[in-house]
Each structure stands twice: as C-alpha cells, then as structure tokens.
Amino acid sequence: MTSVEVLACQNKGYIVEDVPDEMSLVTEGSEDFEDVNIIKLLSQTRFPVYLAFCPSVNKKFALKMFEHKNGKPSRYFRNEARFAPLNHPNVVQIAHTEETIAMSSSQKGKNFSCILTEFAPFGDFFDFVKKHKQHLTEKLIRTYFRQL
C-alpha cells in the first residue's frame, strides 16, 4: 500500500482510510454495518459512487457521497434519502443513510452525507437498453415501460 491517509469522522464513529485502490469506512452506530470496506470508485461525478463490501452482512453495496453545502446536507441527499423506506423487488433498496460525517485531515472542514444501496452488478435499466437495443421489440419495450 502506498500513502495511507486516515480520515477520522467525528460523528457516529466513522473512520475512512483513503488508499488509492482500497478504503474502509467503519461505523459504530449501526450494528448491521459495523464496517464497510470501500473497494473502488465506480463513478466520479458530482456525487462519487464507490463499490463497498460489508463483511458483517457479507454483501456488496454502492456508497454514494454528498458534500454538504453551507453547512447543511445537500438537497440531493435529502431527495434520495427519503426513498429509504421504499421496499419493492424491482427497485434498488437503500440499506443505510448517514446525514452527517464530519471529516478531518485532508478533508478538514468538509462534511459529507452518504447513502449505502444495494449493488446492481449488471448496471441499471439504461445500461440494459444500450446493450440490447438491437434485440428489443416494440412489444417488449411497451412491457418494460408498463412495469416502470
């Protein structure tokens, strides 16, 4: 491992180790998610998404991070977090949300919120359509949209 930078989160007992190819997020506030190992960056967009693994439940998750604006959680975080109670077999389940994680070290003074969701290893519906567009009939497309 090269340069390991430990970022201690002051709220909820989080510890984030920022390693180039591997990170770890430990939470003492939730029994189900005592430790979450961040494996790699999946998407570097406005709100980065990481592939994460939780040994306590032996599952992979997607972890989305939201930087606070003006000391408050992002409205985008609040918008997505409100769907946490939603439970449907065709919708990605939100496993855990954390409104405030106060970082120190290189992220000093920055607060973040995060959402831990089920990991969809084969992508989303858009990825499916892009990959199989030549095989999709009009009838099948109507069926998909009716289900949406």
C-alpha positions as CSV (number, residue, x, y, z in Angstrom):
1,M,0.0,0.0,0.0
2,T,1.2,3.4,-0.9
3,S,0.3,6.6,1.0
4,V,-2.4,5.8,3.5
5,E,-4.3,8.8,4.8
6,V,-6.6,8.2,7.8
7,L,-9.6,10.4,7.9
8,A,-11.3,10.2,11.3
9,C,-15.0,11.1,11.2
10,Q,-16.2,12.8,14.3
11,N,-19.8,11.9,14.1
12,K,-21.1,8.3,14.6
13,G,-17.6,6.8,14.9
14,Y,-16.7,6.6,11.2
15,I,-13.2,6.0,10.2
16,V,-12.2,6.3,6.5
17,E,-8.8,5.2,5.2
18,D,-8.1,6.7,1.9
19,V,-6.0,4.3,0.0
20,P,-5.6,4.5,-3.8
21,D,-7.4,1.2,-4.6
22,E,-9.0,0.4,-1.3
23,M,-10.7,2.3,1.5
24,S,-12.5,1.4,4.7
25,L,-15.5,3.0,6.4
26,V,-16.2,1.9,9.9
27,T,-19.4,2.8,11.7
28,E,-20.1,2.1,15.3
29,G,-23.6,3.5,15.2
30,S,-25.2,0.7,13.2
31,E,-24.9,-3.0,14.1
32,D,-25.7,-4.1,10.6
33,F,-23.0,-2.0,9.1
34,E,-20.2,-2.1,11.6
35,D,-17.5,-1.9,9.0
36,V,-17.8,-1.1,5.3
37,N,-14.7,-1.6,3.1
38,I,-14.6,0.7,0.1
39,I,-13.2,-1.3,-2.7
40,K,-13.0,1.1,-5.7
41,L,-14.5,4.2,-7.3
42,L,-17.4,3.3,-9.6
43,S,-18.4,6.7,-10.8
44,Q,-16.6,10.1,-10.4
45,T,-19.4,12.5,-11.0
46,R,-20.8,15.4,-8.9
47,F,-21.6,12.8,-6.2
48,P,-19.0,10.0,-6.3
49,V,-20.2,6.4,-6.1
50,Y,-17.9,3.7,-4.6
51,L,-18.2,-0.1,-4.6
52,A,-18.2,-1.2,-1.0
53,F,-18.2,-4.5,0.9
54,C,-19.7,-5.1,4.3
55,P,-18.2,-8.3,6.0
56,S,-20.8,-8.3,8.8
57,V,-23.6,-8.9,6.3
58,N,-21.3,-10.4,3.6
59,K,-22.7,-8.2,0.8
60,K,-21.5,-5.7,-1.8
61,F,-23.1,-2.2,-1.8
62,A,-22.9,1.0,-3.7
63,L,-21.9,4.0,-1.5
64,K,-22.8,7.5,-2.7
65,M,-21.2,10.5,-1.1
66,F,-22.8,14.0,-1.0
67,E,-20.7,17.1,0.2
68,H,-22.6,19.5,2.4
69,K,-23.5,22.9,1.1
70,N,-23.4,25.9,3.6
71,G,-23.0,23.5,6.5
72,K,-26.2,21.6,5.6
73,P,-26.8,18.2,3.9
74,S,-27.3,18.5,0.2
75,R,-30.8,18.8,-1.1
76,Y,-29.9,15.9,-3.5
77,F,-29.0,13.7,-0.5
78,R,-32.3,14.6,1.2
79,N,-34.2,13.9,-2.0
80,E,-32.7,10.4,-2.4
81,A,-32.7,9.5,1.3
82,R,-36.5,10.0,1.5
83,F,-36.8,6.8,-0.5
84,A,-35.1,4.7,2.2
85,P,-38.4,3.1,3.5
86,L,-39.3,2.1,-0.1
87,N,-39.3,-1.7,-0.4
88,H,-40.0,-3.3,-3.8
89,P,-38.3,-6.2,-5.6
90,N,-37.8,-4.1,-8.8
91,V,-36.2,-1.1,-7.0
92,V,-32.7,-0.8,-5.6
93,Q,-33.0,-0.9,-1.8
94,I,-31.4,1.8,0.3
95,A,-29.7,-0.1,3.1
96,H,-28.4,2.8,5.2
97,T,-28.2,6.6,5.2
98,E,-26.0,8.9,7.2
99,E,-26.8,12.6,7.2
100,T,-23.5,14.0,8.6
101,I,-20.0,12.7,8.6
102,A,-17.5,15.3,9.7
103,M,-14.1,14.7,8.1
104,S,-10.7,15.7,9.4
105,S,-7.2,15.6,7.8
106,S,-7.1,16.4,4.1
107,Q,-10.9,16.9,4.0
108,K,-10.7,19.2,7.1
109,G,-13.8,21.3,7.5
110,K,-15.8,19.4,5.0
111,N,-18.9,17.5,6.0
112,F,-20.5,14.7,3.9
113,S,-23.7,12.7,3.8
114,C,-23.8,9.1,2.4
115,I,-26.3,6.6,1.1
116,L,-25.5,2.9,1.1
117,T,-27.6,1.0,-1.5
118,E,-27.8,-2.5,-2.9
119,F,-25.2,-3.1,-5.6
120,A,-26.5,-3.8,-9.1
121,P,-23.5,-5.6,-10.7
122,F,-25.1,-5.6,-14.2
123,G,-25.9,-1.9,-14.3
124,D,-29.2,-0.2,-14.5
125,F,-32.1,-0.2,-17.0
126,F,-30.4,2.3,-19.2
127,D,-27.3,0.1,-19.5
128,F,-29.5,-2.9,-20.3
129,V,-31.3,-1.0,-23.1
130,K,-28.0,0.3,-24.6
131,K,-26.5,-3.2,-24.6
132,H,-29.6,-5.0,-26.1
133,K,-31.2,-2.3,-28.2
134,Q,-31.0,-4.3,-31.4
135,H,-32.9,-7.2,-29.8
136,L,-35.7,-5.1,-28.2
137,T,-39.0,-5.4,-30.0
138,E,-41.8,-2.7,-29.7
139,K,-43.9,-5.2,-27.7
140,L,-41.1,-5.9,-25.2
141,I,-40.4,-2.2,-24.8
142,R,-44.1,-1.5,-24.1
143,T,-43.9,-4.3,-21.4
144,Y,-40.9,-2.7,-19.7
145,F,-42.4,0.8,-19.7
146,R,-45.7,-0.5,-18.3
147,Q,-43.7,-2.1,-15.5
148,L,-41.9,1.2,-14.8
